[in-house]
Amino acid sequence: MKKSSLYSRYLVAFLFSAIIFQMGCKKEKGYYQTPNINSGTNLDIYDYLKSKPGVYDSLLLVIDKLKMEGTLRDSAITIFAVSNSSFQIAIKNLNDARRANNKKAIYLTELASGKSPNIDQEKAKNDSIHLDTLVSRYIIKGLFKSTDFSVGDGRDLASIRGSYPMHGKRQYADAQGMQNGGPEVIEFANTKRSVFTPNWAFAYTSSVNIQAKNGIIHLVQPDHVFGFDEFVRRLTFIPPPKSVFDLVLDKFYVTFNNPDYKDGTADPGENFTKLFDNNVLTKFICHFNVQNVKPVTWTWEAHEPIVSNVYTLTTANDSQQYPRNPTSWKVEGSQDRLTWTILDTRQDMKFESNFQNKIYDFNNVVAYKYYRIVFLSNAGDDLFQMSEWTMNFRKVYQ
């Protein structure tokens, strides 16, 4: 009797263990292979966004003001739709920056229309152009579902206006402590024209693959800041005045500390003339910390004396990969190229991105025949480079 009872207990324990083991081996649902749910609508993209009142009103406001409705109705496109909250965050950040500089607040309607009582007409027009540039980056040429971004490191994309390079990559969100266990999302990136992903700015989707009549809609998470990290910088940026270079009548020189060193030695195709071709994709490059060539001097000989109180420098395509940007320099003016007056000095300067245009104002009311920039140090590389240089004049010194 006791033996039979003991046997029964072992049998029950074995069966219970087998059940637990079977349950433990059973695949959990909803984590590792979340199904790709494709939803559809018989509306075009514009009408679909309009059918969601209170969600995409800001995006539609910009689309209407910039006369892009036809694009969202008729073109075969993929849109990464940003919600009202994305615009609200961006506008708040902008007005925080404006208040810090004792400027009145400005709002999306004014920015989109290019008219505002709180900024001058030219600045308002430029702000509208910036808004056009930024919103266009969320509208992509062609039709792309999330599966199109699943191969390798994703897929390069081109914006609807200007073919600006964007990028998409499929990922899986985390869920209940499971890494990559949640629904699929798209990592949507502004590449900033860089091949190096650390320089990119990212947004992520909350829903994907909504099939509209003329394209694909992916919905961007509401905590994304519209414009990625460029919105405030672009709309607080005061553009430089027109360059005063006369590329026909003026003369330009580059000289080196070592008289044996010649322009184009580092690369014949990347010489001094590339600073004046209005193309950031080309650059001037030279040896700097080797061959005793430091400092490097750029000289502008105007065809007649002229006042300049602003200059700009623009970084090249790979300035974040290689420490070739200048860090200290001086600007000087002269009437005879023999006696020079120091007009501006800069030390410990930094450039934060590729193709970055920086503007430097200085106080000057004298019309000089000659101006020059003497570069005294760079960020440490054996080469020095820049893509563009201008000298300018601003009527009211700021």
C-alpha positions in Angstrom: 0.0 0.0 0.0 2.8 2.4 0.9 4.7 1.4 -2.2 1.7 2.1 -4.5 1.1 5.4 -2.9 4.8 6.4 -3.3 4.7 5.4 -7.0 1.5 7.5 -7.6 3.2 10.5 -6.1 6.2 10.1 -8.4 3.9 9.8 -11.4 2.0 13.0 -10.5 5.2 14.9 -10.0 6.6 13.7 -13.4 3.4 14.6 -15.2 3.3 18.1 -13.5 7.0 18.7 -14.5 6.3 17.6 -18.1 3.4 20.1 -18.3 5.6 22.9 -16.9 8.4 22.1 -19.3 6.0 22.1 -22.3 4.6 25.5 -21.3 8.2 26.8 -20.8 9.2 25.7 -24.3 6.1 27.2 -26.0 7.0 30.3 -28.0 5.8 33.6 -26.5 3.5 35.5 -28.7 3.8 39.1 -29.5 7.5 39.7 -28.8 10.0 38.3 -31.3 7.9 38.1 -34.5 5.3 40.8 -34.2 3.3 40.7 -37.4 3.7 43.5 -39.9 0.2 45.0 -39.8 -0.5 46.9 -43.1 -3.5 49.2 -43.0 -5.0 51.0 -45.9 -7.2 53.8 -46.9 -9.0 54.9 -50.1 -8.0 58.5 -49.4 -4.9 60.2 -50.8 -2.2 61.3 -48.4 -3.5 64.8 -48.0 -7.1 63.7 -47.2 -5.9 61.0 -44.9 -4.0 63.5 -42.7 -6.9 65.8 -42.8 -9.2 63.0 -41.6 -7.2 63.1 -38.3 -8.3 66.5 -36.8 -6.2 67.6 -33.9 -3.2 65.4 -34.9 -1.7 66.8 -38.2 -3.1 70.3 -38.3 0.3 71.9 -38.0 1.8 69.8 -40.8 -1.2 70.6 -43.1 -0.9 74.3 -42.2 2.7 74.3 -43.5 1.8 72.2 -46.5 -1.0 74.6 -47.5 1.1 77.8 -47.0 3.9 76.3 -49.0 1.6 75.2 -51.8 2.5 71.5 -51.5 -1.1 70.1 -51.4 -0.8 68.8 -54.9 2.3 66.8 -54.0 0.4 65.0 -51.3 -2.5 64.3 -53.6 -1.0 63.3 -56.9 2.7 62.3 -56.5 3.9 58.8 -55.7 5.6 59.5 -52.4 6.3 58.2 -48.9 5.7 60.6 -46.0 6.9 60.5 -42.5 4.1 62.4 -40.9 4.9 64.6 -37.9 2.2 65.4 -35.5 1.1 68.7 -33.8 3.2 67.9 -30.8 6.4 67.8 -32.8 5.8 71.3 -34.1 4.8 72.5 -30.6 8.1 71.4 -29.2 10.0 73.0 -32.0 8.1 76.3 -31.7 8.6 76.4 -27.9 12.3 75.8 -28.3 12.5 78.6 -30.9 10.7 81.1 -28.7 12.7 80.2 -25.6 15.8 81.1 -27.7 14.2 84.3 -28.9 13.2 85.4 -25.4 16.7 84.8 -24.2 17.7 87.4 -26.8 14.9 89.8 -25.8 12.9 89.1 -29.0 9.2 88.6 -29.2 7.6 85.2 -29.8 6.8 84.0 -33.3 4.4 81.3 -34.4 4.0 78.7 -37.1 1.4 80.6 -39.1 3.8 83.6 -39.4 6.7 81.4 -40.3 4.8 79.5 -43.0 3.4 82.7 -44.5 6.7 84.5 -44.6 5.1 87.5 -42.9 5.5 88.6 -39.3 5.2 91.9 -37.3 8.0 90.7 -35.0 10.8 90.2 -37.7 11.7 92.2 -40.7 10.4 91.2 -44.2 13.6 89.7 -45.5 14.1 87.6 -42.4 10.5 86.4 -42.5 10.9 85.4 -46.2 14.1 83.5 -45.3 12.4 81.7 -42.4 9.6 80.6 -44.8 12.3 79.1 -47.1 13.9 77.3 -44.2 10.5 75.9 -43.2 10.0 74.7 -46.8 13.4 73.0 -46.7 12.8 71.2 -43.4 9.3 70.0 -44.1 10.4 68.6 -47.5 12.8 66.2 -45.8 9.9 64.3 -44.4 8.4 63.7 -47.9 10.3 61.1 -49.9 10.4 60.3 -53.6 9.0 56.8 -54.3 7.0 54.2 -52.3 8.8 52.6 -49.4 7.3 50.2 -46.8 9.2 49.1 -43.7 10.4 45.9 -45.4 12.3 48.1 -47.9 14.5 49.2 -45.0 15.2 45.7 -43.7 18.3 44.8 -45.7 21.8 45.5 -44.3 22.1 49.0 -42.8 18.9 50.3 -44.3 18.3 52.4 -47.4 19.2 55.8 -48.7 16.3 58.1 -49.5 15.9 61.4 -51.4 13.6 64.2 -50.4 10.9 65.4 -52.7 12.5 68.8 -53.1 16.2 69.1 -53.8 16.8 65.3 -53.4 18.3 65.9 -50.0 19.8 62.6 -48.7 17.8 61.0 -45.9 18.0 57.4 -44.7 15.6 54.7 -43.4 16.3 51.5 -41.4 13.9 49.0 -40.0 14.3 48.1 -36.3 12.2 46.4 -33.6 11.2 48.3 -30.5 11.8 46.8 -27.0 8.8 45.3 -25.1 8.3 44.0 -21.6 12.0 43.8 -21.0 12.7 42.0 -24.2 15.3 43.7 -26.4 14.0 44.0 -30.0 10.9 42.2 -28.8 8.3 44.8 -29.7 6.6 46.1 -32.9 8.7 47.1 -35.9 9.7 50.8 -36.3 11.6 52.7 -38.9 14.7 54.7 -37.8 14.4 57.8 -40.1 17.6 59.8 -40.3 18.7 63.2 -41.5 22.2 62.3 -42.8 23.4 65.9 -42.9 25.2 64.9 -46.1 27.7 62.8 -44.0 28.6 59.1 -44.5 29.3 58.9 -40.7 26.2 57.9 -38.7 27.4 59.6 -35.5 26.8 62.9 -37.4 23.2 62.0 -38.2 20.0 63.1 -36.4 17.2 60.5 -35.9 13.4 60.2 -35.7 11.4 57.0 -35.0 8.0 55.9 -36.2 5.0 55.0 -34.0 3.1 53.3 -36.8 4.2 52.2 -40.3 2.9 51.1 -43.7 -0.4 53.0 -44.0 -1.3 52.5 -47.7 -2.9 55.6 -49.1 -4.2 56.0 -52.7 -1.0 57.6 -53.9 1.6 56.6 -51.4 2.8 55.2 -48.1 2.4 56.9 -44.7 4.6 56.3 -41.7 3.7 58.1 -38.5 6.5 59.7 -36.5 6.6 59.5 -32.7 5.0 62.5 -31.1 8.1 63.3 -29.0 10.2 64.0 -32.2 11.2 67.6 -32.6 10.2 68.9 -36.0 13.3 69.8 -38.1 15.5 67.3 -36.2 18.2 69.5 -34.6 18.2 72.3 -37.2 14.9 74.1 -36.5 16.0 76.6 -33.9 19.5 77.2 -35.4 18.0 77.9 -38.9 15.3 80.3 -37.6 17.5 82.2 -35.3 20.3 82.4 -37.9 20.9 85.9 -39.3 22.2 85.3 -42.9 25.3 87.1 -44.0 25.0 90.1 -46.3 26.0 89.7 -49.9 29.6 89.0 -50.5 31.6 92.1 -51.7 34.1 90.0 -53.7 34.2 91.0 -57.4 35.5 87.7 -58.9 36.1 89.4 -62.3 38.0 92.6 -61.2 39.5 91.6 -57.8 42.6 89.5 -57.3 43.2 86.8 -54.7 46.4 85.3 -53.4 47.4 82.4 -51.1 50.9 82.5 -49.5 52.7 80.1 -47.3 55.4 80.5 -44.7 57.7 78.3 -46.7 58.3 80.1 -50.1 59.1 76.8 -51.7 55.5 75.6 -51.1 53.0 76.1 -53.9 49.2 76.1 -54.1 47.9 72.7 -55.1 50.8 70.7 -53.7 48.5 68.7 -51.4 46.0 68.1 -54.2 46.1 69.9 -57.6 42.3 69.7 -57.9 41.7 71.2 -54.5 43.4 74.6 -54.8 42.8 78.2 -53.7 40.2 78.8 -56.5 37.8 76.4 -54.9 37.1 78.9 -52.1 35.3 81.1 -54.6 33.2 78.6 -56.7 30.1 78.8 -54.5 30.1 75.1 -54.1 30.6 73.5 -50.7 31.3 70.1 -52.2 34.7 71.4 -53.4 37.5 72.7 -51.1 40.9 74.3 -50.7 43.4 72.0 -49.0 47.1 72.4 -48.1 49.8 71.1 -45.8 49.9 72.9 -42.5 51.7 71.3 -39.6 54.4 69.8 -41.8 57.1 71.2 -44.2 57.2 74.4 -42.3 54.3 75.9 -44.2 52.4 77.4 -41.2 50.9 80.0 -41.2 48.7 80.1 -44.4 47.6 83.5 -45.6 44.6 84.4 -47.9 44.8 87.9 -49.4 42.1 89.8 -51.2 43.0 92.7 -53.4 39.9 94.8 -54.2 39.8 96.6 -57.5 39.0 99.8 -55.4 39.1 100.4 -51.7 36.0 99.0 -50.0 34.6 98.7 -46.4 34.1 95.1 -45.1 33.0 94.3 -41.6 31.8 90.7 -42.0 33.4 87.5 -43.3 32.3 83.9 -43.6 34.1 80.5 -43.5 32.5 77.2 -44.5 33.8 73.8 -43.6 34.3 71.0 -46.1 32.8 67.6 -46.6 34.8 65.6 -44.1 35.8 68.2 -41.5 34.3 66.1 -38.7 36.4 63.1 -39.7 39.7 64.9 -39.9 40.8 67.7 -37.5 41.7 70.2 -40.4 39.6 73.2 -39.5 41.3 76.4 -38.4 41.2 77.2 -34.7 42.9 80.6 -34.5 43.5 83.4 -37.1 43.6 87.1 -37.6 42.0 89.4 -40.2 44.0 92.5 -41.3 43.5 95.4 -43.7 46.0 97.5 -45.7 46.2 100.2 -48.3 49.6 99.3 -49.7 50.2 95.6 -48.7 53.1 96.8 -46.6 51.5 98.1 -43.4 48.7 96.0 -42.0 46.0 96.9 -39.4 44.5 94.1 -37.3 40.7 94.1 -37.6 39.7 90.9 -36.0 41.3 88.0 -34.0 39.9 84.6 -33.1 41.3 81.9 -30.8 40.2 78.4 -29.8 37.5 78.3 -32.4 35.5 75.2 -33.2 33.3 74.1 -36.1 30.6 71.6 -35.2 29.6 70.0 -38.5 30.5 69.4 -42.1 29.5 72.1 -44.6 29.0 74.5 -41.7 28.9 78.2 -42.6 30.0 80.5 -39.8 29.7 84.3 -39.9 32.1 86.6 -38.1 31.3 90.3 -37.7 34.0 92.8 -36.8 34.0 96.6 -36.3 35.4 98.5 -39.3 34.5 101.7 -41.1 37.7 102.1 -43.2 37.7 101.3 -46.9 40.9 99.1 -47.4 42.4 98.1 -50.7 43.7 94.8 -49.3 42.3 92.4 -46.7 43.9 89.2 -45.5 43.3 86.3 -43.2 46.3 84.7 -41.5 45.6 81.2 -40.2 47.8 80.5 -37.2 46.7 77.1 -36.1 44.3 74.2 -37.0 42.7 71.4 -35.0 45.9 69.3 -35.3 45.9 67.5 -38.6 48.9 67.8 -41.0 46.4 69.3 -43.5 44.3 72.4 -43.4 41.1 72.8 -45.4 38.0 75.0 -46.0 35.3 74.9 -48.7 34.2 78.6 -49.0 35.4 82.1 -48.0 33.6 85.4 -48.4 34.1 89.0 -47.2 31.0 91.0 -46.7 29.5 94.3 -45.6 26.7 94.8 -43.1 25.1 98.3 -43.1 24.4 98.2 -39.4 27.0 96.6 -37.3 25.5 94.0 -35.0 
